[in-house]
Amino acid sequence: MNIMERVKAPTPKFFRVLRTIGLALAAASGVLLAAPIALPAAIVTLAGYVAVAGAVVTAVSQTAVDGEGLLNGGGGVSDPKNKMNGGGLGSDPKMN
């Protein structure tokens, strides 16, 4: 799965919320960095770090994929055929 397929694939709810938080952090820090008044150097430096952190959280959250079967052709946690990661333990009596 290439990066474009990952970005277009459905995103889990947790990562959608995390993406929104990252966007809010990046926007708030952008406001502080572009403020027309002089701010203390510590606030400007902190705003720069928050902007980077918000951008990273947003990018990572956007590439999270919903559905175990989308990666590597299956084998996710809930895959009943994969007993190594707990997918088949007790979930389907025919598979055990």
C-alpha positions, 0 to 999 in steps of 0.5 A, a space after each residue: 500500500 503506497 502513501 496515496 492509498 493510505 491517505 485516501 483509505 478510511 481513518 479510525 475515529 481516534 486518529 480523526 480526533 487526533 488529526 483535528 487536535 493537531 490541526 488546532 495546535 498548528 493553527 493556534 501556534 501559527 496565530 502566535 507566530 504571526 502576531 503583529 505585537 512583540 511577544 516574549 522569545 519563550 512564547 515564540 519559541 514554544 509556538 514554533 515547537 507546537 507548530 511542528 508537533 501539530 503538523 507531525 500529529 496531523 500527518 501521522 494521523 492522516 496516514 493511519 488506516 482503518 481495517 486490518 485487512 488493508 495492510 499486507 494482505 491481511 493478518 491483522 489483529 482480528 484476522 481469524 486465520 492469524 493465530 500468532 497475534 490472537 486473532 483466532 483464539 476463541 473467535 471462531 470455533 471452526 478455526 481453533 
